[in-house]
């Protein structure tokens, strides 16, 4: 997986849990469906995305610990690339920005 090659320093350290890849695909389908349906579901999803982004932006190490425990068979064997912290914070900032923009745009419509 490309993601693992970029963010994990010890590539033989841990194994992804078997449900992770199907869950990622399912999440993508769900997000796309909610996006195209719009309405309250989309607003709720964007609010959740913004809250998640705020946590990732402010507490990137907490995110890494949670993600490692959730995704890997042996989370203690995983070593993250320290440069990835900047990427994690950037992703969090983008999520917060998108949620705030959607909130502002929605307020302008009313």
C-alpha positions in Angstrom: 0.0 0.0 0.0 1.5 3.4 -1.0 0.3 5.1 2.2 2.2 2.6 4.3 5.4 3.0 2.2 5.3 6.8 2.8 4.4 7.0 6.5 5.8 3.9 8.2 9.5 3.6 8.7 9.6 -0.2 9.5 7.7 -1.8 6.8 7.9 -5.3 8.3 6.7 -4.1 11.7 3.0 -4.8 11.5 0.2 -6.2 9.4 -3.0 -4.4 8.5 -6.1 -6.0 10.0 -8.0 -7.9 7.3 -11.1 -5.7 7.5 -9.2 -2.4 6.8 -9.1 -2.4 3.0 -12.8 -3.3 2.5 -13.7 -0.7 5.1 -11.8 2.0 3.3 -13.5 1.1 0.0 -16.9 1.1 1.8 -16.2 4.5 3.3 -15.4 6.0 -0.1 -18.6 4.7 -1.5 -20.6 6.0 1.4 -19.0 9.5 1.3 -19.6 9.7 -2.5 -23.2 8.7 -2.0 -23.8 11.2 0.8 -22.1 13.9 -1.3 -24.4 13.3 -4.3 -27.6 13.0 -2.1 -26.8 16.3 -0.3 -29.2 17.6 2.3 -28.9 17.0 6.0 -26.7 13.9 5.6 -24.1 15.9 3.8 -24.2 18.7 6.4 -23.8 16.2 9.2 -20.9 14.5 7.4 -19.1 17.8 6.8 -19.6 18.8 10.5 -18.1 15.4 11.5 -15.2 15.9 9.0 -14.5 19.3 10.4 -14.5 18.0 14.0 -12.2 15.1 13.0 -9.9 17.6 11.2 -9.7 19.8 14.3 -8.6 16.9 16.4 -6.0 15.8 13.8 -4.7 19.3 13.4 -4.3 19.9 17.1 -3.4 16.4 18.3 -1.6 14.6 15.4 0.1 12.1 17.8 -3.2 11.1 19.3 -4.5 10.4 15.8 -1.4 8.3 15.0 -1.8 6.3 18.2 -5.5 5.7 17.6 -5.0 4.8 13.9 -2.2 2.5 14.7 -4.2 0.7 17.4 -7.3 0.4 15.2 -5.6 -0.6 11.9 -2.7 -2.9 12.8 -2.4 -6.3 14.3 0.7 -5.4 16.3 0.4 -1.6 16.9 3.5 -1.5 19.2 5.7 -2.6 16.3 4.7 0.3 14.0 7.1 3.2 13.7 5.7 6.3 12.0 7.8 8.6 9.8 8.1 11.8 11.8 7.8 13.9 8.7 4.3 12.6 8.4 3.2 14.8 11.3 3.2 17.8 8.9 1.1 15.9 6.4 -1.4 14.8 9.2 -1.8 18.4 10.4 -2.2 19.6 6.8 -5.0 17.1 6.2 -6.6 18.3 9.4 -6.4 21.9 8.3 -8.0 21.1 5.0 -10.8 19.3 6.7 -11.5 22.2 9.0 -11.3 24.7 6.1 -13.8 22.7 4.0 -16.2 22.3 6.9 -16.0 26.0 7.7 -16.4 27.0 4.1 -19.5 24.8 3.8 -20.9 26.2 7.0 -20.3 29.8 5.8 -21.9 29.0 2.4 -24.9 27.4 4.0 -25.4 30.5 6.3 -25.3 32.8 3.3 -28.0 30.8 1.6 -30.5 31.4 4.4 
